[in-house]
Amino acid sequence: MAYFKNLSSSLMSLARTHILIISLVLLSLLFLLASQTNHSPALIASALTSRLLFAANFYISPFSSVSSSNTCLVLDSESNCTLSSVTAVETAHANSRKDQERYNRIKKLSSCDIFNGKWVADNSEPLYKPGSCPFIDEAFNCFKNGRPDSDYLKYKWRPIGCQLPRFDGGKMLEMLRGKRLVFVGDSLNRNMWESLVCALRDSLKDKSRVYEVSGRQRFRTQGFYSFKFRDYMCSIDFIKSPFLVQESKFSDKSGARGETLRLDMIQGSSTKYCDADIIIFNTGHWWTHHKTFEGYNYFQEGSHVYNKLEVKEAYTKALKTWAQWVDANIDSNRTRVFFRGYSASHFRKGQWNTGGSCHGEMKPIASDTYIATYPWMMRVLESVIAEMKTPVFYLNITRMTDYRQDGHPSIYRQREIPRGPGMFQDCSHWCLPGVPDSWNELLYATLLISHYDFTGK
C-alpha cells in the first residue's frame, strides 16, 4: 500500500509540473499572438482554455473522480473560476483514506474467528423484506404461512473482536461476475441457497433479471436447480446430495425392493459441479434418520453390505470418500471449496415424528448452560478436512445456530393446515428471511477477505 501511495504522490507532483510548463508555454504564445494580431489577450485565453483543460484532465484523471467540467484551471471573469488542481488532489487523498480504512477492516476480519460470537438485538432491516421474494419454498416462508411474530428477524450475529461488514448484494454479484456458485447437500443447504438468491435479488433494480433456468417455482422435488443473474453472467445453483455419497436402490431375488448407501462412491451428480468456481458442501441431518442411525443392512462398500455398522464409522468413511474425490477432481487454483457445518435442531420432548416441538419459542437461548454439546459429526469433519491437500474453508455455523431456538418454522411450515396439538413441527429448517441470512453474511465476509487478498484492491 505504501508503494502505491508514494507512486501516486510522485505522479501527482509530475502532473502539476507538466501543467505549469504547458501553461507557461501557452501563455507566452498568447501574448506573442496578441502583439501580432488585433485580438485581445482575454479572447485568446478563452480559446486556449479547452486545451489546458484537456492537458489537466489527461494528467489528473487517473488520481481523481473529479471530471474536467468540475475543475477550473484558467481565470474567467464569467465563471469566477480559478486555477486549481487542489480539488482533484484532495479527492484522491479522501478516496485513498477510505480505501485504506476498508482495507484495514477486512484485514482485521481475516484474523478474527467470525464464528465465535453472540446474537445481539438489532432493528435494522433484514436482507430482504418478508414476503418479497418469490423464490422461497412454502416450507420456509413463515411470513406467508401466518407466523404472527417477527422478533426472530431482529437479531444479528456479532463476532467477538471484530465487526462483520453489512451484506452488499451488488458488491457480491460483482465478485461473482462470470462465475458459478453451487450448493451441494441436503435441504439445509437449500435453505441457505434460497436465502442467498433472495438477498442478491433484492439488490437488483430490475428483479426480472434473475430467473430459474427451468422456470420452476418450487424447489423440493428435483435434484438440480439454477438461478441465473443475467447482468452479471453468473449462476447460483443447488444440487441435492444429502449424504454426498451415492444412495443405491435394488431388488432382491424375491422382488422385494431395498436400498443401501455406498460409502465408497461419491454421488453421481458430482460431474455437474466439479468445474464450478465456488462449491459449498454440507451433510448431516440425514445421518440422524432412523435407518441411517441404526445402521442395519444399509451401509455398503464394494459388493459388501454390512449387517451392522455404527453410524459414526459410516459417516467417517463417507466423508473420507468425499475428501478423496475433492483432492482428486477439484482444481484449487480455480475452485474455492467450502463446507458448511451442522445446523442445530431444537425439538423438545421428542423428534419431528414423535411430538417434538419448538412452537412458542420467541427469543434465542440466552445462557450457554442450555447449549447442546458439540456434535460428534463436526469433530469427524474437522479431522477429515485437516488431512486434505485441497484448502477447505469451514463455515462453522453449529454453535451460532444452537442459540436460535426461535428461528424455526415450527407449526408455520404450511399455509392452510389445522394448527393444533400433535401436528408435525419443523424445528430443523429455518424461516426465511431468518437465520440462514446470517450464514450468507459470513460467506460474504469470507469472500471479501479472499477478494482483497491484502493488496488493497
Disulfide bonds with the S-S distance in Angstrom:
Cys72-Cys81 1.46
Cys112-Cys162 2.08
Cys133-Cys198 2.04
Cys142-Cys431 2.01
Cys358-Cys427 2.17
